[in-house]
Amino acid sequence: MATSKNLKIRPYARLLTMLGEQLIKNERIALMELIKNSYDADASWAKISFLNFDDGYKIKQDSKIVIEDNGHGMSPDIIERHWLNPATPEKKLRKVKKDTTKKGRVIQGEKGIGRFSILKLGKKINIITRAENENQESKIQYDFSIYDNDFLSENGEAKELFIDDLTVSLSIRSPQYFRANREINLGTRRINAPSHGTVIEITDLKGSWSTNKVQKVYSDLARLQSIFVGCIDANKSDNNAFEVLIYKDNDNEAFEEKYFEKLHLLLNEYTVIKLENGIFDGDHTISFHINDKPSKIDIFDPKFTGLRPFKDIFGNGAKELRERKLECGSFKFGFYIFDLSPKAPNRYKLDKEDKKILRSHRIYLYRDGIRVYPYGDEEDDWLSIDIMRGTISAGQFLSNDQIVGYVNISQKDNPRLQDKTNREGLIDEGNATQDFITILQNLLAFLRAYPFKKYQVTEQKKKEQDNIGTKQIDKNFEELKNSVIENKKALGLIKKVEQGFKTERQYLMRRVDTTEELAGVGLSVETASHDIKAIMARVLANIDGLISDLMTGGGIDREGLLKELQSVRGGMSFVDAQLKDIQLLFKSSKQRRKNIRIIEIVKKVERIYKRLLNKEAISLKINTVGSPLIAKTTDAVLLQLILNLMDNSVYWLQQISKKDKRIEVLLDGDKGQMIFSDNGPGIDNEDASYVFEPFFSGKGDEGRGLGLYIARQLLERHEYSIELAELKSDKILSGANFIINFVVEEK
């Protein structure tokens, strides 16, 4: 006789390994999931601390990772009913009623799986949390250290373990961590933290960490929200402000403070095609501004349907698409396209560092302001751009390296564009994802076929016109020589004049090239060299000492050796940081002109030279007269100017033996004038007419003779001037006195 019974599905405990370790790709994504929880909890900041790691982030026995936020926290009821239950529908159900938080943020999570990313990081977890308006705080304790990584054994003995065999401790207590008047460091600030939020402490760590991996975590966190906010896609409210900081013990690890500043500079100044305010209406119309000019195209326009991506998916004429309609929904976008050709015009030409920056960014996808990973990563080609270049034709498609951009979707307008559970992009559900990607691919193909092609043709015509001018002069010389071919004396004179003209033309072209190449370099190298040389001397002394010790033989003091190597590494890190600042500081052609208070730049240069000024006992005095002195230019131009003047003054003051060494700067806002003076030896009358000439230097072999020349060239481009003070009444001190005028004469 047949029997039957109802059985319950009872997952093995190793399901947690699949949810936490195997489903989450790496530690970076695991941390990102926890930070997203902080965002959903309306936190304004989250702090990740790597505690008790060695200098290279190598895990030690007592290492721990702590994640803290000032979100709304969890009540005991939320912990029991939702936090400890896998795949909880709590957030999904909240979205049905209201899909935003109190601050108006769109709730990101909904599957209830992300919290198990915590198991990717370690086996022991303590969570302390206190909800707003709760009098007590809760402490959750996980301790899975007695199990192997797959939950197949307990204390080394094989055992059949189910999820309900695992226990988690929950205790309710009076506030010990989230107490009133608690202070916390956030970057350069020390704030009174609220008495609510969540802190997660993870120990018995898994995997491995390194400085490079933490830097990548920093980069991921920096890109969690749109990196285009504040630069182009400025649409961010104070309520959405969300700051994430990484600490190593008590030190804030700010790996990329100027990272996006460099990118924004390139996006604003060096794009040949700037497509902004792009909107696809979800039906058939794409509107956008291209290089500030409004435009639109219908996806059924022959220019659009005739392109390869569209034809491959929707067929010629897109009859099927007209009948079924697109399933992806409406979205917004922006693309910034560069010319990577070696023959690009100077105004668009990129150096190696610029190209490296662009390669580290692709086209990012954001949902409700939060990034969808891994789209936008350097190694990711989610739109198959480079694949199409290789399999179809490179000439028909832009490369990933020359495009930076963003696509903004939302849960409201794009409900079918959903994240994969493993956080590796979008789910292929129905036609939605394919429609979405195809429209974007075709739009990029359209930009390559029309706007970018027009740019190339226009630039080629400009080059041809430039060549025509030169060729016409050469043609005139030929006609002139032919007209006097019988007169050998006249012919010889004409050839001599022609050769002189060509020589002068080559000289002028070299001079222009030299100016353009050096104008953005400035004197930052020489400025930083004072500190770099001092550090390098110390590093070399340490290395020489180590070599000497090793050559004498005997045992090695490992602890002493480690300290010496750490000292060497610290010195080299300083040098590396200085060199990076040098690379960032002077690219004047890539900065927008703006009104700048001169005193701010003078004080910045003072800070740069502070150590050297103190060492040489040189006093610096800054005097102001009238209203603030303002110039409409770039930081790089003013830094180039003032660094050069400061460097020259310090150099000449170093050459004299008197004790009273002074530099004085007068900023006269009423006259629009700055006077930079010192009481050094001054400038000889014989040299006065040459100080602004290229390659002339009174420093002998130590000078390049380009600083003042470049400074004058840059100022003249902004219709400003620099001169030596000739009248005694204009001089402040007895040495060199330079007058810089920031007043543009009316024409």
C-alpha positions in Angstrom: 0.0 0.0 0.0 1.4 3.4 -1.0 2.1 5.9 1.6 2.9 9.6 1.4 4.0 12.4 3.7 4.9 16.1 3.4 8.5 17.0 3.7 10.1 20.3 4.6 13.1 21.7 2.6 15.9 21.9 5.0 19.1 23.5 3.6 22.5 22.4 4.7 24.6 24.9 6.5 27.0 25.0 3.5 24.3 27.1 1.7 25.8 30.0 3.7 29.1 29.4 2.1 27.4 29.5 -1.3 25.6 32.7 -0.4 28.5 34.4 1.3 31.7 33.1 -0.2 30.9 31.7 -3.6 28.2 34.0 -4.7 30.1 37.1 -3.7 33.1 37.4 -6.1 35.6 39.0 -3.8 36.2 40.9 -0.6 35.8 44.2 -2.4 32.2 43.4 -3.4 31.5 42.0 0.1 32.5 45.3 1.7 30.4 47.1 -1.0 27.3 45.1 0.0 27.7 46.1 3.7 28.2 49.7 2.7 25.0 49.6 0.6 23.2 48.5 3.8 24.5 51.7 5.5 23.3 53.8 2.5 19.8 52.2 2.8 19.9 52.9 6.5 20.1 56.7 5.7 23.6 57.0 7.0 25.5 60.1 6.1 28.8 58.4 6.6 30.3 54.9 6.9 33.8 54.2 8.2 35.8 51.1 7.4 38.7 50.4 9.7 41.5 47.9 9.1 42.9 47.3 12.6 46.1 45.6 13.6 47.3 44.8 10.1 50.9 45.1 9.2 52.3 47.8 6.9 51.4 45.9 3.7 47.9 45.0 5.1 49.0 41.4 5.8 46.6 39.8 8.2 47.9 39.1 11.7 46.3 37.0 14.4 44.6 39.9 16.0 43.6 41.7 12.8 40.0 42.9 12.4 37.8 44.8 10.0 35.3 47.2 11.5 32.5 48.9 9.6 30.6 51.6 11.4 27.8 54.0 10.3 25.4 56.5 11.7 22.3 55.0 10.0 19.0 54.4 11.7 20.2 51.1 13.3 18.2 48.0 13.9 15.7 47.2 16.7 15.6 43.7 18.3 12.4 42.9 16.3 14.1 43.8 13.0 17.1 41.6 13.9 15.0 38.6 14.7 12.5 38.8 12.0 14.6 40.1 9.1 18.4 40.3 9.6 18.8 36.7 10.6 16.5 35.3 7.9 18.1 34.6 4.5 16.3 36.1 1.5 14.1 38.2 3.7 11.4 40.1 1.6 11.5 43.0 4.1 13.0 45.6 1.8 11.0 44.3 -1.2 7.8 44.7 0.8 8.8 48.1 2.0 9.3 49.2 -1.6 5.8 48.2 -2.5 4.5 50.7 0.1 7.2 53.3 -0.3 10.4 52.8 -2.3 12.3 55.6 -0.6 13.8 56.1 2.9 13.1 59.0 5.2 15.9 61.0 3.4 14.3 60.3 0.1 16.9 57.7 -1.0 15.7 54.9 -3.3 16.2 51.6 -1.4 18.9 49.6 -3.1 18.6 46.1 -1.6 15.7 43.8 -1.9 16.9 40.1 -2.1 18.1 39.9 1.5 21.3 38.1 0.4 23.9 40.8 0.5 24.2 40.6 4.3 25.8 37.2 4.0 28.7 38.8 2.2 29.9 39.3 5.8 30.9 35.6 5.7 33.2 36.2 2.8 35.4 38.3 5.2 35.6 36.3 8.4 34.2 33.7 10.7 33.7 35.7 13.9 31.3 38.7 13.7 30.1 41.0 16.4 27.4 43.5 15.4 26.3 46.2 17.8 23.4 48.3 16.7 20.9 50.8 18.2 17.8 52.0 16.5 16.6 55.6 16.6 14.3 56.2 19.6 15.4 52.9 21.2 16.7 53.0 24.8 18.8 49.9 24.5 21.3 48.6 22.0 21.5 45.1 20.6 24.6 42.9 20.2 24.7 40.0 17.7 27.5 37.5 17.9 28.4 35.0 15.1 31.1 32.5 15.9 31.6 30.0 13.1 35.3 29.4 13.8 34.6 25.8 15.0 33.4 24.9 11.5 35.4 24.3 8.4 34.9 26.7 5.5 32.2 24.4 3.9 30.3 23.7 7.2 31.0 20.0 6.7 32.8 19.5 10.0 32.7 20.8 13.6 35.9 21.0 15.6 37.6 18.9 13.0 35.1 16.0 13.0 32.8 15.4 10.0 29.2 16.3 10.8 25.9 16.8 9.0 25.1 20.4 9.6 21.9 22.2 8.6 21.3 25.9 8.7 19.0 25.6 11.7 21.9 23.9 13.6 23.8 27.1 13.6 23.1 29.5 16.4 23.7 33.3 16.7 23.8 35.0 20.1 21.6 38.1 20.5 21.8 40.2 23.7 19.9 43.4 24.6 21.8 45.8 26.9 21.9 49.3 28.1 24.0 51.5 25.6 27.7 50.8 26.0 28.9 51.6 22.5 26.2 53.9 21.2 26.2 56.1 24.2 25.5 59.9 24.3 28.3 62.3 23.5 30.4 59.7 21.8 33.2 61.2 19.6 34.6 59.8 16.4 37.3 60.8 13.9 36.1 61.3 10.3 39.0 62.5 8.1 40.2 65.8 9.5 37.1 66.2 11.7 36.3 65.0 15.2 32.5 64.9 15.6 30.0 63.9 18.1 28.5 60.7 16.7 24.8 60.1 17.2 23.6 57.5 19.7 22.2 55.3 16.9 23.7 53.3 14.1 25.5 50.0 13.4 29.0 48.8 13.9 30.2 45.4 12.5 33.4 43.9 13.8 34.9 41.0 11.8 37.7 38.8 13.1 39.2 35.4 12.3 39.6 36.9 8.9 39.5 34.9 5.6 41.4 35.4 2.4 44.2 38.0 2.2 44.6 41.7 2.0 47.3 44.0 0.5 47.8 47.7 -0.1 46.8 47.3 -3.7 43.6 45.5 -2.7 42.6 48.2 -0.2 43.4 50.9 -2.8 40.9 49.1 -5.1 38.3 49.1 -2.3 38.9 52.8 -1.9 38.4 53.3 -5.7 35.2 51.2 -5.6 33.8 53.2 -2.7 34.7 56.5 -4.3 32.7 55.4 -7.3 29.7 54.0 -5.4 27.8 57.2 -6.2 28.0 59.0 -9.5 31.5 60.4 -10.1 29.9 62.8 -12.5 28.0 64.6 -9.7 29.4 68.1 -9.2 31.2 68.1 -12.5 28.6 67.5 -15.2 25.5 65.6 -14.0 25.1 67.9 -11.0 21.9 66.7 -9.4 22.7 65.8 -5.9 20.9 66.9 -2.7 22.4 67.3 0.7 20.2 64.4 1.9 22.0 62.1 -0.6 25.4 63.1 0.7 27.1 59.8 1.7 30.8 59.7 2.7 32.8 56.6 3.0 36.2 56.6 4.7 38.9 54.0 5.1 41.2 53.9 8.1 44.2 51.9 8.9 44.3 51.9 12.7 44.0 55.7 13.5 45.1 56.9 10.1 42.8 58.0 7.3 43.8 56.3 4.1 43.1 58.9 1.4 44.6 57.1 -1.6 43.0 59.2 -4.4 42.2 62.7 -3.0 42.7 64.3 -6.5 41.7 61.3 -8.5 38.4 62.6 -9.9 39.6 66.2 -10.1 42.0 65.1 -12.8 39.2 63.2 -14.6 36.8 66.1 -14.5 39.5 68.4 -15.9 39.8 66.1 -18.9 36.0 65.7 -19.4 35.5 69.5 -19.3 38.4 70.6 -21.4 39.7 67.8 -23.7 36.7 66.1 -25.1 36.2 66.4 -28.9 32.6 65.3 -28.5 30.7 66.1 -25.3 27.2 64.6 -25.3 25.2 65.7 -22.3 21.6 65.8 -21.0 20.9 62.6 -23.0 17.4 61.1 -22.5 15.9 58.1 -24.2 12.1 58.3 -23.7 11.6 54.5 -23.6 9.7 54.6 -26.9 11.6 55.9 -29.9 13.1 59.3 -29.3 16.6 60.1 -28.1 17.4 63.7 -27.3 20.7 65.2 -26.1 23.0 68.2 -26.3 26.1 67.6 -28.4 28.9 70.1 -27.7 26.2 72.3 -26.1 23.9 72.2 -29.2 20.5 70.5 -28.7 19.7 67.6 -31.0 17.6 64.5 -31.2 17.2 61.4 -33.3 14.4 58.8 -33.7 15.6 55.2 -33.3 13.7 54.4 -36.5 15.6 57.1 -38.5 17.5 55.4 -41.3 20.7 56.9 -40.0 20.1 54.9 -36.8 18.5 51.7 -38.1 21.3 51.3 -40.8 24.0 50.9 -38.2 25.4 47.4 -37.5 24.3 46.8 -33.8 20.7 47.7 -34.6 20.5 45.6 -37.7 22.1 42.5 -36.0 19.5 42.5 -33.2 16.4 44.1 -34.7 16.9 43.4 -38.4 16.6 45.7 -41.3 13.7 48.1 -40.9 13.1 46.8 -37.3 9.6 45.7 -38.2 9.5 43.3 -35.2 10.6 46.1 -32.8 7.9 48.5 -34.1 5.3 45.8 -33.2 6.5 44.7 -29.8 8.1 47.9 -28.5 11.2 48.2 -26.3 11.1 46.6 -22.9 14.0 48.4 -21.2 12.2 51.7 -20.3 13.5 55.2 -20.4 17.0 56.3 -19.2 19.5 59.2 -19.1 23.1 59.2 -20.3 26.1 61.3 -21.1 29.3 60.4 -23.1 32.6 62.2 -23.4 34.7 61.2 -26.4 38.4 61.9 -26.9 40.9 61.9 -29.8 43.7 59.4 -29.0 45.4 59.9 -32.3 49.1 61.0 -32.2 48.0 63.6 -34.8 45.3 65.1 -32.6 45.2 68.9 -32.5 47.2 70.4 -29.7 44.1 71.6 -27.9 42.9 67.9 -27.7 46.2 66.1 -27.4 46.6 63.8 -24.4 49.8 62.7 -22.7 50.5 59.2 -21.3 49.1 60.2 -17.8 45.9 61.5 -19.3 45.3 58.3 -21.3 46.0 56.2 -18.3 43.3 58.1 -16.4 40.8 57.6 -19.2 41.6 53.9 -19.4 40.7 53.4 -15.8 37.1 54.6 -16.5 34.6 53.2 -18.9 30.9 53.8 -19.2 29.3 53.6 -15.8 25.8 52.4 -15.0 24.0 53.9 -12.0 20.6 52.9 -10.6 19.0 55.7 -8.6 22.4 57.2 -8.1 24.2 54.0 -6.9 26.6 52.2 -9.2 25.8 48.8 -10.8 29.0 46.7 -10.7 31.2 45.9 -12.5 30.1 48.3 -15.3 32.7 51.1 -15.6 35.7 49.0 -14.4 38.8 49.2 -16.6 38.6 45.5 -17.5 34.9 45.5 -18.2 33.4 45.7 -21.7 29.7 45.4 -20.9 28.6 47.1 -24.1 31.0 44.8 -26.2 32.6 47.9 -27.7 36.0 46.4 -28.1 34.6 43.0 -29.1 32.8 44.7 -32.0 35.9 46.6 -33.0 37.7 43.2 -33.3 35.0 41.1 -34.9 33.3 43.6 -37.2 35.5 46.7 -37.9 37.6 49.0 -35.7 36.7 51.9 -38.0 33.0 51.6 -37.2 33.2 51.8 -33.5 34.8 54.0 -30.8 37.1 52.2 -28.4 36.6 51.9 -24.7 39.8 53.8 -24.1 38.5 57.0 -25.7 35.0 57.1 -24.1 34.0 57.9 -20.5 30.4 58.2 -19.7 27.4 57.3 -17.6 23.9 55.8 -18.0 21.3 56.5 -15.3 18.5 54.1 -14.8 15.9 53.8 -12.0 13.9 51.1 -10.3 10.7 53.0 -11.2 11.4 53.5 -15.0 13.4 50.3 -15.5 11.9 47.5 -13.4 13.1 44.8 -15.7 16.7 45.8 -15.5 17.7 44.0 -12.4 21.0 43.1 -10.7 22.2 39.5 -10.8 22.3 38.0 -7.3 26.1 37.7 -7.5 26.3 41.5 -8.2 28.0 40.9 -11.6 25.8 43.1 -13.8 22.2 42.8 -15.1 20.0 39.7 -15.4 19.1 38.7 -19.0 15.3 38.8 -18.4 13.1 38.7 -21.5 14.2 41.4 -24.0 14.8 44.2 -21.5 18.6 43.9 -21.0 19.2 43.2 -24.7 17.1 46.1 -25.8 18.9 48.4 -23.4 22.4 47.4 -24.5 21.6 47.5 -28.2 20.2 51.0 -28.0 23.4 52.1 -26.3 25.7 50.3 -28.7 23.9 51.8 -31.6 24.0 55.3 -30.1 27.8 55.0 -29.8 28.1 53.7 -33.3 26.0 56.7 -34.4 28.4 59.1 -32.6 31.3 57.4 -34.4 29.7 57.5 -37.9 28.5 61.1 -37.8 29.7 63.7 -35.1 33.1 62.1 -34.7 33.6 61.7 -38.4 32.6 65.4 -39.0 35.2 66.4 -36.4 37.9 64.4 -38.2 37.0 66.0 -41.6 37.0 69.5 -40.1 40.4 69.0 -38.5 41.8 67.6 -41.7 40.6 70.7 -43.6 42.3 72.9 -41.1 45.6 71.1 -41.6 45.2 71.4 -45.3 44.5 75.1 -45.0 47.6 75.6 -42.9 49.6 73.6 -45.5 48.2 75.7 -48.3 49.6 78.9 -46.6 53.1 77.4 -46.4 52.9 75.9 -49.9 51.8 79.3 -51.3 54.9 81.0 -50.0 57.1 78.2 -51.4 55.3 78.5 -54.7 56.0 82.3 -54.7 59.6 81.7 -54.2 59.7 79.2 -57.1 58.0 81.8 -59.4 60.3 84.5 -58.3 63.4 82.3 -59.0 62.0 81.3 -62.4 61.5 85.0 -63.3 65.2 85.8 -62.8 66.7 82.5 -63.9 69.1 84.3 -66.3 70.3 86.7 -63.6 72.6 84.5 -61.5 73.3 87.3 -58.9 69.6 87.9 -58.3 68.9 84.2 -58.3 71.6 83.7 -55.7 70.1 86.4 -53.4 66.6 85.0 -53.7 67.9 81.5 -52.8 69.7 83.0 -49.8 66.5 84.8 -48.7 64.5 81.6 -49.2 66.9 79.6 -47.1 66.9 82.3 -44.3 63.1 82.3 -44.3 62.9 78.5 -44.0 65.5 78.5 -41.2 63.6 81.2 -39.3 60.4 79.3 -39.8 61.9 76.1 -38.4 63.3 78.1 -35.4 59.9 79.7 -34.7 58.1 76.4 -34.9 60.6 74.8 -32.5 60.2 77.8 -30.1 56.4 77.4 -30.2 56.7 73.7 -29.5 59.1 74.2 -26.7 56.8 76.8 -25.1 53.8 74.6 -25.4 55.6 71.6 -23.9 57.1 73.4 -21.0 54.3 75.9 -20.2 52.5 73.3 -18.2 55.5 71.9 -16.4 56.4 74.9 -14.1 58.9 74.7 -11.4 57.2 72.1 -9.2 60.0 69.7 -9.9 62.6 72.1 -8.5 60.3 73.1 -5.7 59.8 69.5 -4.6 63.4 68.6 -5.1 64.5 70.3 -1.9 62.4 67.8 0.2 63.0 64.9 -2.2 66.8 65.3 -2.0 66.7 65.4 1.8 64.6 62.3 2.0 66.7 60.5 -0.6 69.9 61.3 1.3 68.3 59.7 4.4 67.2 56.7 2.4 70.6 56.2 0.8 72.2 56.5 4.2 69.9 53.7 5.5 70.7 51.5 2.5 74.5 52.1 2.9 74.2 51.1 6.5 72.4 47.9 5.7 74.9 47.0 3.0 77.8 47.6 5.4 76.1 45.4 8.1 75.5 42.6 5.6 79.1 42.7 4.4 80.5 42.4 7.9 78.9 39.0 8.3 77.4 37.5 11.4 73.7 37.0 12.4 70.9 39.2 11.1 68.8 41.1 13.6 65.4 40.6 11.8 63.6 43.2 13.9 66.3 45.8 13.3 66.3 44.9 9.6 62.6 45.3 9.4 62.7 48.7 11.0 65.4 49.8 8.6 63.4 48.6 5.6 60.2 50.2 6.9 62.1 53.5 7.2 63.4 53.1 3.6 59.9 52.3 2.4 58.5 55.3 4.2 61.0 57.6 2.6 60.3 56.2 -0.9 56.5 56.6 -0.3 57.1 60.3 0.5 59.1 60.6 -2.7 56.4 58.9 -4.7 53.7 61.2 -3.2 55.8 64.3 -4.1 56.3 63.1 -7.7 52.5 62.4 -8.1 51.8 66.0 -6.9 54.3 67.3 -9.5 52.4 65.4 -12.3 49.1 66.8 -11.2 50.0 70.4 -10.4 50.9 72.0 -13.7 48.7 71.4 -16.7 47.6 74.9 -17.3 46.1 74.3 -20.7 43.7 71.8 -19.0 42.3 74.2 -16.5 39.4 76.6 -16.8 39.9 80.3 -16.2 38.3 81.6 -13.1 38.6 84.5 -10.6 41.4 83.7 -8.2 42.5 85.6 -5.1 46.2 86.0 -5.6 46.9 85.8 -1.8 45.6 82.2 -1.7 48.2 81.1 -4.3 51.0 83.1 -2.6 50.2 81.3 0.7 50.1 77.9 -1.0 53.6 78.6 -2.4 54.6 79.7 1.1 53.5 76.4 2.5 55.5 74.5 -0.2 58.6 76.5 0.6 58.1 76.6 4.4 60.8 74.1 5.3 63.4 75.6 3.0 62.6 79.2 4.1 63.1 78.1 7.7 66.3 76.2 6.9 67.8 79.3 5.2 66.4 81.7 7.8 64.6 83.7 5.1 61.6 85.7 6.3 58.5 86.1 4.0 56.2 89.0 4.4 52.9 89.4 2.5 51.4 92.9 2.5 47.9 93.8 1.1 46.6 97.2 0.0 43.0 98.0 -0.8 40.6 95.4 -2.1 41.6 91.8 -2.6 43.8 91.3 -5.7 42.1 89.0 -8.1 43.1 87.6 -11.5 40.9 85.7 -14.0 43.2 82.9 -15.0 44.1 79.4 -13.8 45.7 78.1 -10.6 48.5 76.6 -12.8 49.4 79.9 -14.4 49.7 81.7 -11.0 51.5 78.8 -9.4 54.0 78.7 -12.3 54.6 82.4 -11.9 54.9 82.6 -8.1 56.9 79.4 -7.8 59.4 80.7 -10.3 59.7 84.0 -8.5 60.0 82.3 -5.1 62.5 79.8 -6.4 64.7 82.6 -7.9 64.6 84.7 -4.8 65.5 81.7 -2.5 68.3 80.7 -4.8 69.9 84.2 -4.8 69.4 84.7 -1.1 71.2 81.4 -0.5 74.2 82.9 -2.3 74.6 85.8 0.1 76.1 85.7 3.6 74.1 88.4 5.4 71.8 87.3 8.2 68.8 89.5 7.3 67.3 87.7 4.3 63.9 88.8 3.3 61.2 88.4 0.7 58.3 90.7 0.5 55.2 90.5 -1.6 52.8 93.5 -2.1 49.3 92.7 -3.3 47.6 95.9 -4.4 44.0 95.2 -5.3 43.3 98.8 -6.2 46.0 99.0 -8.8 45.5 95.3 -9.8 49.2 94.8 -9.2 51.6 92.5 -7.4 55.2 93.4 -6.6 57.5 90.5 -5.7 60.8 91.6 -4.1 63.8 90.3 -2.2 66.9 91.8 -0.7 69.3 89.6 -2.5 72.0 90.7 -5.0 69.5 91.9 -7.5 69.8 91.8 -11.3 72.8 93.3 -13.1 72.0 96.1 -15.6 73.6 94.1 -18.4 71.3 91.1 -17.7 68.1 93.1 -17.2 67.1 93.0 -20.9 67.6 89.2 -21.1 65.9 87.9 -18.0 62.7 87.1 -19.9 64.5 85.6 -22.9 64.3 81.8 -23.3 67.4 79.8 -22.2 69.0 82.8 -20.6 69.9 82.2 -16.9 72.0 84.1 -14.4 72.4 80.8 -12.5 75.0 79.4 -14.8 74.7 75.6 -15.2 72.1 75.4 -12.4 69.4 77.3 -14.4 67.4 76.4 -17.5 66.6 79.9 -18.4 62.9 79.1 -19.1 61.1 79.9 -15.9 60.5 83.7 -16.4 60.2 83.3 -20.1 57.3 80.8 -19.7 55.8 82.9 -16.9 55.6 85.9 -19.2 54.2 83.8 -22.1 51.5 82.4 -19.9 50.6 85.9 -18.5 50.5 87.4 -22.0 48.0 84.8 -23.1 45.7 86.2 -20.4 46.6 89.8 -21.4 48.6 90.3 -18.1 52.2 91.4 -17.9 55.4 91.0 -15.8 58.3 93.5 -15.8 61.3 94.4 -13.8 60.7 97.4 -11.5 62.7 100.2 -13.0 61.7 103.2 -10.9 63.0 103.4 -7.4 59.6 104.3 -6.1 58.3 100.9 -7.4 60.9 98.9 -5.5 60.3 97.5 -2.1 63.6 95.8 -1.2 67.1 96.3 -2.5 67.3 93.2 -4.6 65.2 91.9 -7.5 61.8 93.5 -7.8 59.2 92.3 -10.3 55.9 94.0 -11.1 53.0 91.9 -12.3 50.0 93.7 -13.6 46.6 91.9 -13.6 44.7 94.6 -15.3 43.5 94.0 -18.9 43.6 97.2 -20.9 40.4 98.0 -22.9 40.8 97.8 -26.6 
